[in-house]
Amino acid sequence: MFFRGPIRSMNYARFLTAVSAARRPSPIRILTELQQRSPPSLISLAGGAPNPNTFPFQSATIKVKGGEALVLDEPLMKRALQYSGSYGIPELLSWMKDLQKSLHNPPTAGFSPERGQMEMCVTTGSQEGLCKIFEMLVSSGDNVLLDAPTYSGTLAALQPLGCNLINVPSDHHGMIPADLRKILGQWDPAEAQKPGSSIPRVLYTIPNGGNPTGASMTHERKQEVYELARKYDFLIIEDDPYYFLQFQKPWAPTFLSMDVDGRVLRTDSFSKILSSGLRIGFVTGPKPLVERVVLHIQASTMHTSTFTQLMVSQLLHNWGPGGFLKHIDGVIDFYRSQRNSMLSSADKWLKDVAEWHPPMAGMFLWIKLKGIKDTQQLIMERALEKEVLLVPGGVFNINSSDPCPYVRAAFSLSTPQQIDEAFRRLADLIKEAM
Ligand SMILES: Cc1ncc(COP(=O)(O)O)c(C=O)c1O
């Protein structure tokens, strides 16, 4: 990967909010981490953990489709029911670190810890990671860059922080670097490191199969955005829960894969490929920042459910990386076929009344209704009468009351027949409203 200019030495302290900078490690949690790494001969009177012999659950056998059952025998079940370290259980973390390195080959993997060595932690869904990253980096009054319309969960986490969200224009290939350059042009990059500078310190984007737009960013655009991040010294938050739902191979190179400075925080999710209810995600990024996220975890959830982590870790170890990727291929085949069904039904019913771009990843089709200024009323009041429901696009805008002619249609849950009937009803609705 070629980037102009010398590799930067990042000053991570510059990015932290006062709240995050004030976090201190919990002494009890440090002991738990220590204990986790000690031999079984250690006699610990230190922890305040309860005795798992008093718990009612004894063992579990979980059937896996077409594979070996997961067996949590009594000793493992005791572990599953007990507190564990805040980074995540070691065997899951190391499996994920290996996967991350093999998928993204991050330059930061070879850095020293202070320079921003690649680190990871397990989170209770990627939403937890995002929310904690925002709290770590965004203070009231800060300028934050993102490409709206965007995931409503991101807006819900960011907006209460009182920041100023700057919308970078985007199209079906994601954020447009020329527009980002124009926006940043109002600042002098030499000011970036100065205390009190209003240059944004954070850019957030969903690079694959965006929610709600279905947009996927090209490699070239990512490189241009990364160049700008280097010039203006901001961090990139790569929220990529649809990475494993890319319909075409090879998968697009990620921001993490081009991170020569240590300025990318990446959130991954198992919600779309293993289970959404188990709540498991990962933060990957420079160690000094991931450490801060973990301090926040220590003070809130303490850790993601040990049971969940052991269950997932056993599955991944049984599968190996090859088995994992084979499973993903099956998931992708399903979503690709669902996407194709939705596209052919859209062609059949909506051609004259709407516009869209075929998504290359994810589970959403973003549809612009012709001749309709705002879809809010149409969906909330009239669509239910016709027994069809979609999400009005406005909820994904920075200002949700701005008129928006788009709707989001998910192709994850409905059958091709249901999708076809839904679009027939939607076409009727639009024609009546035009
Ligand atoms: C863009 C985006 N980020 C994050 C999330 C949160 O996912 P998780 O279930 O991993 O918390 C979602 C969920 O839909 C999403 O669409």
The ligand as an SDF file (V2000), in Angstrom:
LIG
                    3D

 16 16  0  0  0  0  0  0  0  0999 V2000
  -24.2020   -0.4420   10.5600 C   0  0  0  0  0  0  0  0  0  0  0  0
  -24.4640   -1.1840   11.8140 C   0  0  0  0  0  0  0  0  0  0  0  0
  -23.6010   -1.0730   12.8230 N   0  0  0  0  0  0  0  0  0  0  0  0
  -23.7780   -1.7340   13.9770 C   0  0  0  0  0  0  0  0  0  0  0  0
  -24.8810   -2.5490   14.1670 C   0  0  0  0  0  0  0  0  0  0  0  0
  -25.0370   -3.2440   15.4700 C   0  0  0  0  0  0  0  0  0  0  0  0
  -24.8350   -4.6100   15.3530 O   0  0  0  0  0  0  0  0  0  0  0  0
  -24.6170   -5.5950   16.5830 P   0  0  0  0  0  0  0  0  0  0  0  0
  -25.7570   -6.5370   16.5610 O   0  0  0  0  0  0  0  0  0  0  0  0
  -23.3020   -6.2510   16.3230 O   0  0  0  0  0  0  0  0  0  0  0  0
  -24.5940   -4.7860   17.8380 O   0  0  0  0  0  0  0  0  0  0  0  0
  -25.8170   -2.6910   13.1380 C   0  0  0  0  0  0  0  0  0  0  0  0
  -27.0040   -3.5300   13.3240 C   0  0  0  0  0  0  0  0  0  0  0  0
  -27.8870   -3.6220   12.5320 O   0  0  0  0  0  0  0  0  0  0  0  0
  -25.6000   -1.9980   11.9190 C   0  0  0  0  0  0  0  0  0  0  0  0
  -26.4350   -2.0850   10.8860 O   0  0  0  0  0  0  0  0  0  0  0  0
  1  2  1  0
  2  3  1  0
  2 15  2  0
  3  4  2  0
  4  5  1  0
  5  6  1  0
  5 12  2  0
  6  7  1  0
  7  8  1  0
  8  9  2  0
  8 10  1  0
  8 11  1  0
 12 13  1  0
 12 15  1  0
 13 14  2  0
 15 16  1  0
M  END
$$$$
